[in-house]
């Protein structure tokens, strides 16, 4: 149970409230307090009382309670009736001890109670290279996966590969039309074929019929189409695996759209039984409400749609994992699509006790506009990752700290720092925000960046390695104000982890870690650790910061080297 939970429980008992009615949040930084509550404001509205008077009454009651007094040093009533609580140094030391004991598990909780979450993320398209635009879903999805697992949920990661549909028909049309051997083509060449087809189609729109023709043959089981499809898919998966290994991303399952080919008829049958599907201009559609256009299930040429495959996907996930929630980490351009899908789930009666959630991520854009594989306007992710590692390697090679590393260690650290910088740059933004692609900002190695956090951890590891004494937290030794400030920066980690998960916002964890690293580095710049009279306590404080930094970076999918 986190400090916030303990505090809410204790205050609820004193004020004779249901625990659900008491809420504490981290206090605004300018107050210097640890927690704040607006409970007096909420109650004053209901009872038509003055909120500040009510807050003062609550303050008096709390100050008389022994349990609260052991946790809280003082309580203030702020303007407007907010209650600001300052934790006692004894409580701060108790939390430091908890960090010491729990180490890599500090911040982990069991709020998930082993409930099942299916999480779809990454999901690149076959026959196209993995470009920087795919980064967002991949790293945000992995961070969400780590968050939920850390909070006690049972999580299944799903990589919903785009290996079906008219876009694939374009590639097959090119390979068949040019009489190419699909097994010898790499992803760059396959994407070139796709781009060329779209460029030619812009001049001659009737070429789309060729793509539809080949996709129809693929669905009908045509041997030539299937052989091309299988070869292209295998080539792409090998390329994707290289990227996932670089990013240290490991998704539990990779089910392409084609996997649901034999599962679509059952969905169509269920739609028919419930009278939800009808003919319209040769196509088969489902009406999903006046606020949305009809959902096309089968096109006028008889080909299936992406939406139908997502319905079959949903049914499979429900039947296979019996989840409490299914989360789709997919871009903002799919908002309407998922509104239609979830509405059909509801019409079919699939949604009654399952949360279906579309976590929307913004796009990585060029300054001049949106990236587009179709138009050949993308940046290869492998190139970005390679450049990040190179820049990190150059810095390590010429840095003072890098001189103590052998060549293998330098390479490992360069990878951790370079990839960490890319991941953190993405994750420090709110998922829904767009990001302008900028080489220099993407490779930021100082300031609010992963390397800054990694270096803070490495600095602490160096201090601990040089220490003669051992880190010790002594209850009888009161914290000095500078020490207490660092301790206060640590205590919100369990709640930030929980909030990041519940709000689908890993950026909250990233921001917390940056604030923590800044607080520690300011402390270290002004206060001796090694050789000071308070060495053991300050070593303990430093080690607690390192534990939290490593735990937080791990959740974000970022390594924390001990030397760099």
N, C-alpha and C positions, 0 to 999 in steps of 0.2 A: 504494500500500500504506500503510495507516494505521500510526501509531506502535505500536499494540497488535499488529498483524500482524508488524511488523518485530521487535518485542520477543519475541513468541512464537517466531518463526523462529530468532532468535539464541540464545535460551535452550534451545530444542530441540536445537540442534547441540551446545551445550556439555554438556548433560546426556545427550546421545545418546538422545533420545526421538523418536518419530514426532511431527511437528508437530501432529497432531490430538490428541495427548495432553497438550499444554501449553495451558492456558487462563489468561489474565489478564483481570481485571475491574477497573473503576474502584474504587479503594480507598475504604473508608468514610471519610466526611469527617473524623471525629475523629482519624484517624491522621495526616493531613497528607500521606500518601503519594499517589502517582499511580496505581499499579496494585497489585493483590494477586492472589495465586494460592494455591489450596488443594492444589496438586499433591503436596506432601509428605504431607498427610493421606490422600489417596487411595492413594498408594504405600505408606504405612506400614500401612494396613489389609491390603493384599495380602501384604506381606512380614512382617507382624507385628512391626513396629519402632516405636520411639518417634518420633512425628511431629516433635517439636521437634529431636531429634538429627539426623534425616534432613534437615530444613529447614536446619540449620546446616551440614551437609555440602554441600548444594546451594549455599548462600550462599558458602562458601569457593571452590567451583569457579567460580562466576560472577564473583566478584571478581578472579579471575586472568585472565579472558578479556578481551582488548583490545577486541573489538567491543562487548561488554556494557559495559565501562568507559567507552566514548565516549558511550553512551546513558544510562547510569545513574550518578547521583551517589553513591547509597548503597543498601544493601539491609539490611533489618531482618527478624528472625524474631520474629513476634508470638506471643502466648500461643496454644497449641494447634497451632503449627506452620505458621501462615500466613506466606508470604513477602510483604513489603511493599517495593515498589521506588519510589525517588524519582528522577525523571529529572534529568539534568544540565541546567544552564542552556544549555549549547551545544546540546543536543537541543531544548530549548524554543525557542531562537532559530531553529533549523533549521525547526521547524514554523511559526513566525511567517513565515518566508520563503516557505514553501509556500503559506500563506494569501494572501500578497501576490501570488504568481505565478499562483495558480489562481483567485483572486477568486470569481466566481459559480459556479465549478466545484469549489470546495473542499468536500470531503465527498462529492462524486460518486464513484462506484465502478463497476466493471464486473463485479460478482459475478453479475449477471443474465445476462451473456454473450448478450444479445439473445434470451433465452428468452421464450416467449409467455405472457402472463397475460391472461385475460379477467376483467374486474372488473365485477360488477353492483352498482350503487348508485343511490340516490335513489328511483326507481320509485314515483312517486305514482299514485293512482287517478284515472282520468278521471271527470269529473262531480262531483268534490269539490274544494273549494278547497285550496290548498297551505297546510297549517297548520303550526304550530311543531313538531308531532310529527314532521314529515318532515325537520326540520333535521338530525337526527343522521346518518341514512343518507347524506344529501347531502354534508355537510362531512367526515365521517369517510371516506366513499368517495373523495372528491376528494383528501384528504390521503394516503390509501393509494396512489392512482393516482400522485400526485406523487413519493412515496417510491420506488415501484418503478421509475418512469421515471428518477429520479435515480441509481438503483443499476444501470442498464444493462439493465433488462428492456424488452421490447417490450410495451406495455400497450394493450389495447382496452377502452374504457369502454362499458358497456351500461346503458341506462336501460330497465328492463323495466316498461313502463307497464301499469297495470291497466285495460285497456279492454275486458274481456270478462267473462262470468260472470253469475250470478244478480243480483248487485248492479246490473249494468247493466240487467238486466231490470226492476228496480224503477223506474229512471229512465224507461225507455221506456214502462212502464205508466202512469206519471204524465203524461208528455208526450202520449201517445196518448189516454189517458182524458180529459184536460182539453182536448184538441184544440188544443194549443199549437204555435207555429212554433218548432222547436228552434233554427233559425239565429239567432233574435233573443234567445235566453236567455243570460245570463252565468253564470259558474261559481257565484256566490253563490246565484242563483236555482235552479240545478240542484241544488246541495247542499240547499237548502231543500226541494225536492221529495223528495229522498232521505230527509231527516230526517222529513218529514211521513209518508211511506209507512211508515217503521219505527215511528213513533208509532201510526199507525192499525193496523198489523199486530200491535202489542202487545195491542190490544183485540180484533182479529179475525184470528187466526193464519191463517185460510184465504186471506187476501190474498196470502200467499207463493206460492200457486198461480198468481196473476196474473204475478208476477215470473218464475216458472219458465216459464210459458206464453210470455211475450215473449222470454225468452232462447232458448227452443227455436226460436221463429220466426226470431230473429236468426241462429242457427246454420244454420237451413234456408235462409237467403238471402231471407227475406221482404223485399220492396222497401221497405215503409213502415218496418219496423224498421231496415233498413240505412241509410235516409236520416236517421233520427233519430240513429242511432249515429255516422254520419260528421259530422253537424253538431255534435253534442256534443263529439266528439273534437277537432275543429278548434278550437272555442272554448277548450277546456281547454288545449290545447297552446300557444296564444297567451298565456294567463295564466301558464303554467308558465315560458315563455321570459322573461317579465318578471322573475320571481323569480331564475332562473338568471343573468340579466344583472346583477342587483343583487348576487348572491353571487359573481359572476365565476367561475361554474362552467360548463364547456363539456364535455358528455359526447359521446363520439364517435358513438354510435348510439342511436336511440330506437326500439326494437322493442317494440310492444305485444303483449299476449297474443294478440290477433287475428292477428298476423303468422304465428303458428304453426298457424293453423286448418287449412291444407292439409298440414301436416307431421305431424299427429297420427295419421292412418291408418297410416303406415309404422311408427310406434312400436307401435301396437296389433298390427299384423301380426307384428312381431318378438317381442312378448310371447307371442303365440299360438304361433308356431313353436317357441319355447323352453319351451312348456308352463307359463308363469308366470301366466297369467290364467285366472280361473274365475268362474262365476256364483254369486251369493249374494243371495238375496231380491230378484231382479230387477236387481241392480246387477252390474257386472263389477269384480272386485277382484284384487289381488296380495298374497299372503301374504309378509310381510317379516320374519318371525321371531317367536318367542314373546314377546320383550321389547317388541314394538310392535304396535298394532292393525293390521288389514289396511289396505292403501292402496286407496282407491276410485278407479278409473280412469274408469268411466262410471256415472252415476247410474241409478237404477231407471227414471227417465223418459226415458232415452236421452241426456241432456245430458252434455257432457264436464266434467271437473273441472279445477281449478287445478293439481292434481298431474300430470295427463296433459299439460297445456300445459308444465309445467316439464320433463317428460321430453323433450318435443319440442324445447324450448329447448336442453336439454343436448346433444341429438343434433346440432342445427343448429350450435351453437358448436364442437363437436368437428370436424364436417365442414368448417366454414368457416375456422377459424383454427388447427386442429391444436395446441391449447394445451398447455403443460406444466402449467398450473394454471388452475382456474376458481374465482374467489372471489366469494361472495355476501355483500355487506354488507347484512344484513337483520335486523330486530328479533328480540328474544328470544321473542316469541310464535310464531315459526315454527321453533323448534328441532325439534319432532317431525316437522314437514313435511319438513325437509331431511334428517333421519335416514332417513325413508322414501325420499325421492328418491335419496339417495346409495346406499342399500342396493339399490334397483332397478338403478341404474347398475352396481353390482357384479354383480348377478345376470345382467344383460345382457352382462357382459364389457366394459363401456365404461370401467372405472375402473382397469385394470391399470397404466397408466403415466402417469396424470393425477391431480394432486392436486385434489380437490374440497373446498373449505373454506367453511364458514358462519361468517363473522365476526359474532358476536352483538353487537348494541348494545342497551343498556337503553333504557327509555322516558323521555320527558319527561312528567311527571305533575303534576296538581294536588295540593295538600296533601291534599285530601279523596279523591283516587283517580285512576284512569286517565282519560285523555282519550278521548272517543268521538265520532266524527263522527255515528254512528248516533243518538246521543242529543242531538246538537247541542252537545256540550261540548268545544269546541276554541278555539284562539286563532289568528287569521289571521296567517300568517308575514309577509305584506306589511306588516301593521300594526306588528309587532314591529321589522322592519327600518327602517321609516319612523321610528318613535320613537327607535331607536338613532341614526340619522343626525341627527335633530333635536337630541337631547341633545348629541351631539358638536359640532354646529354652534353651539349656545349657548355651550359652553365655549370654542371657538375664537374666537368673536366677541368675548368679553370677556377673553381671555387676552392677556398681554403679547406672546407670540410671534405671536399671530394678527394683530396690527396690521400686520405687514409683508406680509400676503397680500392679493391682490385678491379680488374676489367669486368669480371662477371658481375660483381656487386654494382658497379657503375651502370651497367646495362639494365639490371633489375630495377635500380632506383630511377633511372631515366624513364623507363616504361611506367613505373608507378606514378612519377611526377607528371609526365606528359599526358598520359591517359586521364589521370586525376584532374588535371587542369581542364581538359575538355568536358569531362563529366560534370564537374562542379560548376563550370560556367553555365551549362544548361540547367542544372538542378537549382542553382541559386535564383533563377527566375521563376515566377509563378507559372505553373503548367499552362494556364490559358493565355499567357502573353506571347506575342510574336517576338522573334529575335532577328535582328538584322545581322546577316553574315558579315563578320569583320575579322579578318585573319588575326590582327593584333589583339583584339579583345578576347578572341577565342583562345589564344595562347597565353593569356595573362598569368604570370608566374609570381606576382606579389599582390599586396593589397587583399581585397576580398576574393581569395582564390584558394584552391586546394593546396598548392605548394606552401602558402603561408601557414595553413593549418598543419600540414605535414611537417614543416620545419619547426613549428612550435612543439610538436610531439617529439621530434628528433632532438631538439634542444633539451627537453626535459629528460629524455633517456640518457643524454650525455652527462647531465648533472647527476642523475642517480648513479651512473656508472663510476663517477669520480668520488662519490660520497664515501666517507669512512664509516659514519654512523648509519643507522637504519631509520626509515621513516616511522614515526610514532605519533599517535594522537593521544594526548594526555588530557583527560577530562578536567583536571585541576589547573591546567594552563589555559588561561583565558586568551581568546583571539585578539590580536591587535586589529585596529580598524582596517588597515590595508589587507591583512589576511582574511578578515571577515568579508571584505568586498569580493575576493576571489571565491570564497565559500558560497556567498550569495549567488554568484554567477553560475554555480554548479547545480543548485538544488532544483531548478526548473526542468532539467533534462527529461525525467520520466514523463512529465506532463506535455512537454513539447513533442516527444515521440508520439504520444497518444493523439494530440491535436493534429499533428502532421498526417497521421493515418486517417483520422475521422474526417478531416477536411480535404483529403486527397492532395496534400500540398507538401512534398518533400522540401520545398524551399524554406519552410519554417524551421526545419532542422538545420539546414545549411546556414541560415542567418544566425541561429542560436550558437552554432559552433564558431562562427566568425567573432561574435561578441565575446564568447568565452576566451578565445585565443587572444583577442585584444586586451581583455581585462588581465589575463595572466602576464602577457608581455609587458604591460605597463607596471604591474607589480614587480616583475623581475628586474626591470630597468632601474627601479628605485629602492629595492630591498635585497640585501645579500641573502643568499640561501646557504651556500657552502661556507663554513667557517663562522657563521653567525651564532649568537647565543641561542637562537631559536631554530637551529639547523634541523632537528628531527621533525618538528612540526611543519616547517616549510618544505621539507622533503616530502612529507605526507601530503601536504596541500598540492605540491607539484605532481606527485604520482596520481592523485585523484583527478587532476585536470587531464593527465595523459590517458587515464582509463576512459574518461568521458569522450575525449577527442577520438580515440580509436574506435569506441563503440559507435559514435555518431558517423564517422567516416565509413565504417563498415556498413552501416545501414544505407549510406549513399552509394555503396559499391566502389569505394575509393580505398586504396591501400594506405597504410601508415608505416612507412619504413622507419626503423629505429636509428638509422644513420643516413645522412644525405648531405 
